[in-house]
Amino acid sequence: MKQHIHLICTLLFFAVTAIHAQQIAVLKYGGGGDWYSNPTALPNLIQFCNTNIDTKIDPEPETVEAGSVSIFKYPFLHMTGHGNVFFTDEEVQNLRTYLLSGGFLHIDDNYGMEPYLKRELEKVFPDKPLEELGADHPIFSQKFKFVDGLPKIHEHDGKRPQAFGVFDRGRLVLLYTYECDLGDGWEDPSVHNDPEEVRLKALQMGANIVEYAFKN
């Protein structure tokens, strides 16, 4: 029965993404964390991608709940926040099926998510631990080259930026960016007053993530 459900969801994913292949959604989750933070980030990243890597993404990202079947409409989900994250059993199953059926989830830790997120990801993939991506991973050499791997956008505590992934049969299905603050770099310039070169670096890395996810 589970294999039958998984097959149906896989077929559903490819059917709907054939229509909605150029849409991105913010993942809404429970637990009290601010899933809605960085409201200008994704619209700015989408505009940058449409201008620089020839995507045709809807300029207004959607919001989708972790347990909703609507996640299968989007080939790319983005998740962020500063605090607690909690997935119900139904949400765990829904996210697992989505990711194993061809979906992609980028989680950008806005500082503070790590202990809660790792606990919840162990529920989604108890047999697939997070693996650190080396600087030679293709996600760092798409349109824009990052020879040293994930860039540091905002400094908080002196730790190096790290990119972690979950893989299924060799495909990167989930990317977790940690100690980096990519999403802050995507926001309107007036929000953080970042130097233009820092903001550009963040947008370029974001475009690499989108390009990689859409191709794989």
Secondary structure, 3 states (H helix, E strand, C coil): CHHHHHHHHHHHHHHHHHHCCCCEEEEECECCCCCCCCCCHHHHHHHHHHHHCCCCCCCCCEEEECCCHHHHHCCEEEEEECCCCECCHHHHHHHHHHHHCCCEEEEEECCCCHHHHHHHHHHHCCCCCCEECCCCCHHHECCCECCCCCCCCCCCCCCCCEEEEEEECCEEEEEEEECCCHHHHHCCHHHHCCCHHHHHHHHHHHHHHHHHHHHC
